[in-house]
Amino acid sequence: MSEATVSLIQPVEAYGEAQKVLTFREPTGKDIRLCGFPIKFLAGDGPESPTYSMPDSGVVHALIARLANIPPSAVDSMCLADLVACQTAVMGFFGETTSGGTSSTDITILHGNGSGKLTDSSS
C-alpha cells in the first residue's frame, strides 16, 4: 500500500498531542463504503451542457480524518492551506494529483453529443 505525507503549517491537536506531520494510508473499499466516494460528477441540463467532476468536501473531510487517523475535530481546526494540502494528498489516491503540472482544482469539461459518448473540450 502507498502512503502520502503532509507537513502542516499549523499543527493540529489530535489525541492530546500536537501533530505537525500527517501520514495518509491508501484507502480501502471499507473506507469508501463508510465515508463515500470523494468525487462528485455533475451533469448539465441537456445533451450540449457540460459534465464535470469536483471533490465532495464532506467526503474528503471524513477521509482526511480516517486515513490520517486523526479525529474530525482536528480536520475542522485546520487552516485553509493545510486543509487544501491534505485534500490534495487524499485526492492523489483517486488519480487527482498535482504532479505533472496538473492542479487538483483543474476541471476537465466533457461534452455529450447525444450519442452516449463524451468528448474532452480541451482537445
C-alpha positions in Angstrom: 0.0 0.0 0.0 1.2 3.5 -0.7 1.2 6.5 1.7 1.1 10.3 1.4 2.7 12.7 3.9 1.7 16.3 4.5 3.8 18.7 6.7 1.4 21.1 8.3 1.9 24.8 8.5 -0.1 25.0 11.8 0.0 21.8 13.9 -3.4 20.3 14.9 -4.3 18.7 18.2 -5.1 15.0 17.9 -5.5 12.7 20.9 -3.7 15.2 23.3 -0.7 15.7 21.1 0.2 18.4 18.5 0.5 16.8 15.1 3.0 18.6 12.7 3.1 15.9 10.0 0.2 13.7 8.8 0.7 10.4 7.1 -2.2 9.2 5.0 -2.6 5.5 4.3 -4.1 4.3 1.0 -7.9 4.0 1.2 -9.6 0.6 1.2 -13.0 -0.4 0.0 -14.2 -0.2 3.6 -13.1 3.4 3.8 -15.1 4.3 0.7 -18.1 2.4 2.0 -18.0 4.3 5.3 -17.1 7.7 4.0 -18.3 7.7 0.4 -16.6 8.4 -2.9 -14.7 11.8 -2.8 -15.5 12.9 -6.4 -18.9 14.3 -7.5 -19.9 14.0 -11.1 -22.2 16.9 -12.2 -24.1 16.9 -15.4 -25.6 19.9 -17.3 -29.3 20.3 -18.1 -29.1 18.9 -21.7 -27.0 16.9 -24.1 -25.0 20.0 -25.0 -24.4 21.0 -21.4 -21.0 20.1 -19.9 -20.5 17.3 -17.4 -17.7 17.8 -14.9 -16.3 16.5 -11.6 -15.3 18.1 -8.4 -14.2 17.0 -4.9 -17.0 16.3 -2.4 -15.8 18.3 0.6 -17.7 16.4 3.2 -16.4 13.0 2.0 -12.9 14.4 1.6 -13.1 15.7 5.2 -14.1 12.3 6.5 -11.3 10.6 4.5 -8.7 13.0 5.8 -9.6 12.1 9.4 -9.9 8.4 8.7 -6.8 7.9 6.5 -4.6 10.1 8.8 -6.0 8.5 12.0 -7.0 11.9 13.5 -10.4 13.0 14.9 -12.7 15.0 12.7 -12.3 17.9 15.1 -8.6 18.1 14.1 -9.6 18.5 10.5 -12.2 21.1 11.5 -9.4 23.2 13.1 -7.0 23.1 10.1 -6.0 26.3 8.5 -7.1 26.6 4.8 -3.6 25.9 3.4 -3.2 22.7 5.5 -6.7 21.6 4.6 -6.0 22.1 0.8 -2.7 20.2 1.2 -4.5 17.3 2.9 -7.3 17.3 0.3 -4.6 17.1 -2.5 -3.0 14.2 -0.7 -6.3 12.3 -0.4 -7.4 13.0 -3.9 -4.0 11.7 -5.1 -5.1 8.2 -4.2 -8.0 8.7 -6.7 -5.9 9.9 -9.6 -6.4 13.6 -8.8 -3.0 14.9 -8.2 -0.8 18.0 -8.6 2.2 16.1 -10.1 2.9 16.7 -13.7 1.8 20.3 -13.6 -1.9 19.4 -13.2 -3.7 21.1 -10.3 -6.3 19.2 -8.2 -8.6 22.1 -8.9 -8.3 21.7 -12.7 -11.6 20.6 -14.2 -11.9 18.7 -17.5 -15.1 19.5 -19.1 -16.7 16.7 -21.1 -19.4 17.4 -23.7 -22.0 14.9 -24.8 -23.4 14.9 -28.4 -26.5 12.8 -27.6 -24.8 9.5 -28.8 -23.8 8.5 -25.3 -20.1 9.4 -26.0 -18.4 12.3 -24.2 -15.5 14.3 -25.7 -12.9 16.4 -23.9 -13.4 20.0 -24.8 -9.7 20.8 -24.2 -8.5 18.7 -27.0 
